[in-house]
Amino acid sequence: MNTIKNFVLILLIAFCYAVNAQSQKPKVWIYTDMSDKTIPGPNKEHTVNDPDDISAMAAYLLMSNEFNTLEIVVASTHRKEHKTTPNQGEWADLLFGNAYQKDLKKLNKKLGGFQKKISFTQSCIKESAEHFNDNESYTDLSKYATVNSLIEIASKQMDTINVLCWGSLTEPAILVKHCMETGKTDILKKLRFIAHWTNSSLHQGTPEHPWKVANCNEDINACNYLKEQAFDNKIVYYELGAIGQHGIVSGSQFGDEYYNKFKVSALGKIFAEGKYVQNGVDDSDAATYWTLLGKWGVNFNNLKSNGINSPEIEKANEKIFFENAKSIREELLRRIKIAQK
């Protein structure tokens, strides 16, 4: 009898330890404009959306034992071509979900802490291509399921949820305005927005017009609204600028010989082939989660929480990531070798 009691006690301790370990990890919610790159589109890659997020997502999944992933919302975009395209949540589940399951066993055996499943959901604005309207009321979220889902989850959480923004800011803006209109400011205190390249004084934008960048111009009203709320300290918003592109991507290794090494695991292959241009992988939005980890160069101490990203801050953080870029790639490659087929 004592043996059974001891065994049950050990199981309970192990369970509590696992739950506690998971609760200590940063909680993450991702909004990405990523979609199936086989759908033809007008950009220079001949895809509907820039496929850089595909590489960034594969790398995120390889690093995901460092996070508690709550949800990943895909195709949060304004492309009219998407009105009749297949469900992009199902596409992402098929592409990334299957690859994740193939690599999961070996990754968990060696590293541990990976979730059994990470889910993907199609954005509520994918088919409507809707933009944010500051003059509109968003008290009713019946049309915005992926906005409402984050609010519902945040209402049940005690810890901060890190909202990684990899594209347009439409859904985050709708969420913030809804909370302002309905008195749910307690929800906003639980959210930390981390956005890549919705501002840059050095790349695309200028010191006079830092908002003239793709992710901000995609929905300028949403971008302006969130920046205003951040400046007024109503939300926490970390603006990274273009440091993923011109720090991590530009500072990384180049060449087929190097990136062919990544193709030995399912996620590694997606990473290497998602957006491979100019002899390197473009995963620029990955800056959001490398910053969140805080152990690979840039961390929150290097940034402002009110959306401000001065030329001096951006230049300094770009340099830091550039100097750490090769180590970031080597960490991904180490994990890929662990998951090797």
C-alpha positions as CSV (number, residue, x, y, z in Angstrom):
1,M,0.0,0.0,0.0
2,N,2.8,2.4,0.9
3,T,4.4,1.7,-2.5
4,I,1.2,2.7,-4.3
5,K,0.9,5.8,-2.2
6,N,4.5,6.8,-2.9
7,F,4.0,6.2,-6.6
8,V,0.9,8.4,-6.7
9,L,2.7,11.1,-4.7
10,I,5.6,11.0,-7.3
11,L,3.1,11.4,-10.1
12,L,1.4,14.3,-8.4
13,I,4.7,16.0,-7.8
14,A,5.7,15.5,-11.4
15,F,2.4,16.8,-12.7
16,C,2.6,19.9,-10.5
17,Y,6.1,20.5,-11.6
18,A,5.1,20.3,-15.3
19,V,2.1,22.6,-14.8
20,N,4.3,25.1,-12.9
21,A,7.0,25.0,-15.5
22,Q,4.5,25.7,-18.3
23,S,2.9,28.5,-16.4
24,Q,6.3,30.2,-16.0
25,K,6.8,30.4,-19.7
26,P,5.8,33.6,-21.6
27,K,2.3,33.2,-22.9
28,V,2.1,33.9,-26.6
29,W,-0.7,34.8,-29.1
30,I,0.3,35.5,-32.7
31,Y,-1.4,37.5,-35.4
32,T,0.2,36.8,-38.7
33,D,-0.7,37.7,-42.3
34,M,0.8,34.4,-43.4
35,S,-1.1,32.3,-46.0
36,D,-0.5,29.4,-48.4
37,K,2.2,30.6,-50.8
38,T,0.9,28.3,-53.6
39,I,-2.1,30.7,-53.9
40,P,-1.0,33.0,-56.8
41,G,-0.7,36.7,-56.1
42,P,0.7,40.0,-57.4
43,N,3.8,40.4,-55.2
44,K,7.3,39.8,-56.4
45,E,7.2,36.2,-55.1
46,H,4.0,35.8,-57.1
47,T,2.2,34.9,-53.9
48,V,-0.8,36.6,-52.2
49,N,1.2,37.3,-49.0
50,D,4.9,37.6,-48.3
51,P,6.0,34.1,-47.4
52,D,8.6,35.4,-44.8
53,D,6.2,34.5,-42.0
54,I,6.3,30.8,-43.1
55,S,10.0,30.7,-42.3
56,A,9.4,32.7,-39.1
57,M,6.6,30.3,-38.0
58,A,8.7,27.1,-38.6
59,A,11.5,28.6,-36.5
60,Y,9.0,29.6,-33.8
61,L,7.7,26.0,-33.6
62,L,11.3,24.8,-33.2
63,M,11.7,27.2,-30.3
64,S,8.2,26.7,-28.9
65,N,9.2,24.8,-25.8
66,E,10.3,28.2,-24.5
67,F,6.7,29.5,-24.7
68,N,3.2,28.7,-23.7
69,T,1.4,29.2,-27.1
70,L,-2.2,30.1,-26.7
71,E,-3.3,30.5,-30.4
72,I,-1.9,31.4,-33.8
73,V,-4.2,33.4,-36.0
74,V,-3.2,33.2,-39.7
75,A,-4.2,35.1,-42.8
76,S,-4.9,38.3,-40.9
77,T,-4.6,40.3,-44.1
78,H,-6.4,42.6,-46.5
79,R,-5.8,40.8,-49.8
80,K,-9.0,40.7,-51.9
81,E,-7.8,37.4,-53.4
82,H,-8.4,35.7,-50.1
83,K,-12.2,36.2,-50.2
84,T,-12.7,32.8,-51.8
85,T,-9.5,30.9,-50.9
86,P,-9.7,27.8,-48.8
87,N,-9.6,28.0,-45.0
88,Q,-6.1,29.1,-44.1
89,G,-6.3,27.8,-40.6
90,E,-6.8,24.3,-42.0
91,W,-3.9,24.9,-44.4
92,A,-1.6,25.9,-41.6
93,D,-2.7,23.0,-39.4
94,L,-1.8,20.7,-42.3
95,L,1.5,22.2,-43.2
96,F,2.9,23.2,-39.7
97,G,0.8,20.8,-37.6
98,N,2.0,17.7,-39.5
99,A,5.6,18.9,-39.5
100,Y,5.5,19.7,-35.8
101,Q,4.2,16.2,-35.0
102,K,7.0,14.7,-37.1
103,D,9.7,16.5,-35.2
104,L,8.0,16.6,-31.8
105,K,9.0,13.2,-30.4
106,K,12.7,13.7,-30.8
107,L,12.6,17.3,-29.7
108,N,10.7,16.4,-26.5
109,K,12.9,13.5,-25.8
110,K,16.1,15.6,-25.9
111,L,14.9,19.1,-24.9
112,G,11.4,18.7,-23.4
113,G,8.7,21.2,-22.8
114,F,7.0,21.2,-26.2
115,Q,3.2,21.3,-26.3
116,K,1.4,18.2,-27.6
117,K,-0.4,20.4,-30.2
118,I,-0.3,24.0,-31.3
119,S,-3.4,25.2,-33.1
120,F,-4.0,27.6,-36.0
121,T,-7.1,29.6,-36.7
122,Q,-8.1,31.5,-39.8
123,S,-8.4,35.3,-39.1
124,C,-11.9,36.9,-38.9
125,I,-10.8,39.5,-41.5
126,K,-9.4,37.2,-44.1
127,E,-12.5,37.1,-46.2
128,S,-13.8,40.6,-45.6
129,A,-10.3,42.3,-46.0
130,E,-11.7,44.8,-43.5
131,H,-9.7,47.8,-42.3
132,F,-10.0,49.5,-38.9
133,N,-12.3,52.5,-38.6
134,D,-11.6,54.8,-35.7
135,N,-15.1,56.3,-36.0
136,E,-16.8,52.9,-35.8
137,S,-18.0,51.2,-32.6
138,Y,-16.6,47.8,-31.9
139,T,-18.8,47.0,-28.9
140,D,-20.2,44.0,-30.8
141,L,-17.6,41.4,-31.7
142,S,-19.9,38.9,-33.3
143,K,-18.0,39.4,-36.7
144,Y,-14.6,39.2,-35.0
145,A,-14.2,35.7,-33.6
146,T,-10.4,35.8,-33.4
147,V,-10.5,39.1,-31.6
148,N,-13.1,37.9,-29.2
149,S,-11.2,34.7,-28.5
150,L,-8.1,36.6,-27.3
151,I,-10.3,38.7,-25.0
152,E,-12.0,35.6,-23.5
153,I,-8.7,33.9,-22.9
154,A,-7.2,37.1,-21.4
155,S,-10.1,37.4,-19.0
156,K,-9.2,34.0,-17.5
157,Q,-5.5,34.6,-17.3
158,M,-3.5,36.2,-14.5
159,D,-0.2,36.5,-16.4
160,T,0.7,38.8,-19.3
161,I,-0.1,37.6,-22.8
162,N,2.4,38.6,-25.4
163,V,0.6,39.5,-28.6
164,L,3.1,39.1,-31.5
165,C,2.1,41.2,-34.5
166,W,3.7,40.1,-37.8
167,G,1.6,42.1,-40.2
168,S,-1.3,44.5,-40.2
169,L,-2.6,45.8,-36.9
170,T,-6.3,45.6,-37.7
171,E,-7.3,42.9,-35.2
172,P,-5.2,44.3,-32.3
173,A,-6.8,47.8,-32.9
174,I,-10.3,46.4,-32.9
175,L,-9.5,44.6,-29.7
176,V,-8.2,47.7,-28.0
177,K,-11.0,49.9,-29.1
178,H,-13.6,47.3,-28.0
179,C,-12.0,47.2,-24.5
180,M,-11.9,51.0,-24.3
181,E,-15.6,51.2,-25.3
182,T,-16.8,48.5,-23.0
183,G,-14.7,49.3,-19.9
184,K,-12.5,46.2,-20.2
185,T,-9.3,48.1,-19.4
186,D,-8.3,45.2,-17.1
187,I,-7.9,43.1,-20.2
188,L,-5.6,45.6,-21.8
189,K,-3.4,45.5,-18.7
190,K,-2.8,41.8,-19.3
191,L,-1.6,42.3,-22.9
192,R,1.8,43.2,-24.2
193,F,1.9,44.0,-28.0
194,I,5.2,43.3,-29.7
195,A,5.3,44.4,-33.3
196,H,7.8,44.1,-36.1
197,W,8.3,46.9,-38.6
198,T,5.2,48.9,-38.0
199,N,7.6,51.8,-37.8
200,S,11.1,52.5,-39.1
201,S,13.1,55.7,-39.4
202,L,15.9,53.8,-41.3
203,H,14.2,51.3,-43.6
204,Q,11.2,52.1,-45.9
205,G,10.2,54.9,-43.5
206,T,12.2,58.1,-42.7
207,P,12.8,60.0,-39.5
208,E,10.1,62.4,-40.6
209,H,7.7,59.7,-41.7
210,P,8.6,56.5,-39.8
211,W,5.1,55.1,-40.4
212,K,5.6,54.8,-44.1
213,V,6.4,51.1,-43.9
214,A,4.4,48.1,-45.2
215,N,2.9,46.8,-42.0
216,C,1.7,50.2,-41.0
217,N,0.5,51.4,-44.4
218,E,-1.5,48.1,-44.7
219,D,-3.9,49.6,-42.3
220,I,-2.8,53.1,-41.4
221,N,-5.8,53.9,-39.2
222,A,-5.1,50.8,-37.0
223,C,-1.5,51.6,-36.8
224,N,-2.1,55.2,-35.8
225,Y,-4.7,54.2,-33.2
226,L,-2.5,51.7,-31.4
227,K,0.5,54.1,-31.4
228,E,-1.7,56.8,-29.9
229,Q,-3.0,54.5,-27.2
230,A,0.6,53.4,-26.4
231,F,1.9,56.9,-26.3
232,D,-0.9,57.7,-23.8
233,N,0.2,54.7,-21.8
234,K,-3.1,52.9,-22.2
235,I,-1.5,49.9,-23.7
236,V,2.0,48.4,-23.7
237,Y,3.4,48.3,-27.2
238,Y,7.0,47.5,-28.1
239,E,7.9,48.7,-31.6
240,L,10.9,46.8,-33.0
241,G,11.3,48.6,-36.2
242,A,13.1,46.7,-39.0
243,I,15.6,45.0,-36.7
244,G,14.5,41.5,-37.7
245,Q,15.1,42.2,-41.4
246,H,18.3,44.3,-41.1
247,G,19.6,42.7,-37.9
248,I,18.8,39.0,-37.9
249,V,18.3,38.3,-41.6
250,S,21.1,40.5,-42.8
251,G,23.5,39.2,-40.1
252,S,22.9,35.5,-40.7
253,Q,24.8,33.0,-42.7
254,F,24.3,32.8,-46.4
255,G,24.4,30.1,-49.1
256,D,22.8,26.8,-50.2
257,E,25.5,24.8,-48.5
258,Y,24.5,26.1,-45.1
259,Y,20.7,26.1,-45.5
260,N,20.7,22.6,-47.0
261,K,21.7,21.4,-43.5
262,F,18.3,22.6,-42.3
263,K,16.3,20.4,-44.5
264,V,16.9,17.2,-42.5
265,S,13.8,17.7,-40.3
266,A,10.2,18.5,-41.3
267,L,10.2,22.0,-39.6
268,G,13.7,22.7,-40.8
269,K,12.7,22.1,-44.4
270,I,9.8,24.5,-44.1
271,F,12.1,27.1,-42.5
272,A,14.7,26.8,-45.2
273,E,12.2,26.9,-48.1
274,G,9.5,29.2,-46.7
275,K,11.2,32.3,-48.1
276,Y,14.7,31.7,-49.4
277,V,15.9,34.7,-51.3
278,Q,19.3,36.2,-52.1
279,N,21.0,33.0,-50.7
280,G,19.4,33.4,-47.3
281,V,16.3,32.8,-45.3
282,D,14.0,35.7,-44.6
283,D,12.2,35.2,-41.3
284,S,12.3,38.8,-40.2
285,D,9.2,38.7,-38.0
286,A,11.0,36.2,-35.8
287,A,12.5,39.3,-34.1
288,T,9.4,39.4,-32.0
289,Y,10.0,36.1,-30.2
290,W,13.7,36.4,-30.0
291,T,13.2,39.7,-28.3
292,L,10.6,38.1,-26.0
293,L,13.1,35.4,-25.0
294,G,15.6,38.2,-24.2
295,K,18.7,35.9,-24.4
296,W,19.8,36.5,-28.0
297,G,20.7,40.1,-28.1
298,V,17.7,42.5,-27.9
299,N,15.4,42.4,-24.9
300,F,12.8,44.7,-23.5
301,N,15.4,46.8,-21.7
302,N,16.6,48.0,-25.2
303,L,13.1,49.2,-26.1
304,K,10.3,51.6,-25.1
305,S,7.0,50.3,-24.0
306,N,5.0,53.2,-25.4
307,G,5.5,52.5,-29.1
308,I,8.4,55.0,-29.5
309,N,11.2,53.8,-31.8
310,S,13.7,56.5,-32.4
311,P,16.4,56.2,-35.1
312,E,19.0,55.8,-32.3
313,I,17.1,53.0,-30.7
314,E,16.5,51.2,-34.0
315,K,20.1,51.5,-35.1
316,A,21.4,50.2,-31.8
317,N,19.0,47.2,-31.7
318,E,19.7,46.4,-35.4
319,K,23.4,46.2,-34.5
320,I,22.8,44.0,-31.5
321,F,20.7,41.5,-33.5
322,F,23.2,41.6,-36.4
323,E,26.0,40.5,-34.0
324,N,23.8,37.7,-32.6
325,A,22.3,36.5,-35.9
326,K,24.7,33.7,-36.5
327,S,24.2,32.3,-33.0
328,I,20.4,32.4,-33.6
329,R,20.8,30.4,-36.7
330,E,23.0,27.9,-35.0
331,E,20.5,27.4,-32.2
332,L,17.8,26.6,-34.8
333,L,20.2,24.2,-36.6
334,R,21.0,22.5,-33.3
335,R,17.3,21.8,-32.7
336,I,16.8,20.7,-36.3
337,K,19.6,18.2,-35.9
338,I,18.0,16.8,-32.8
339,A,14.7,16.4,-34.7
340,Q,16.5,14.9,-37.7
341,K,14.5,12.3,-39.6
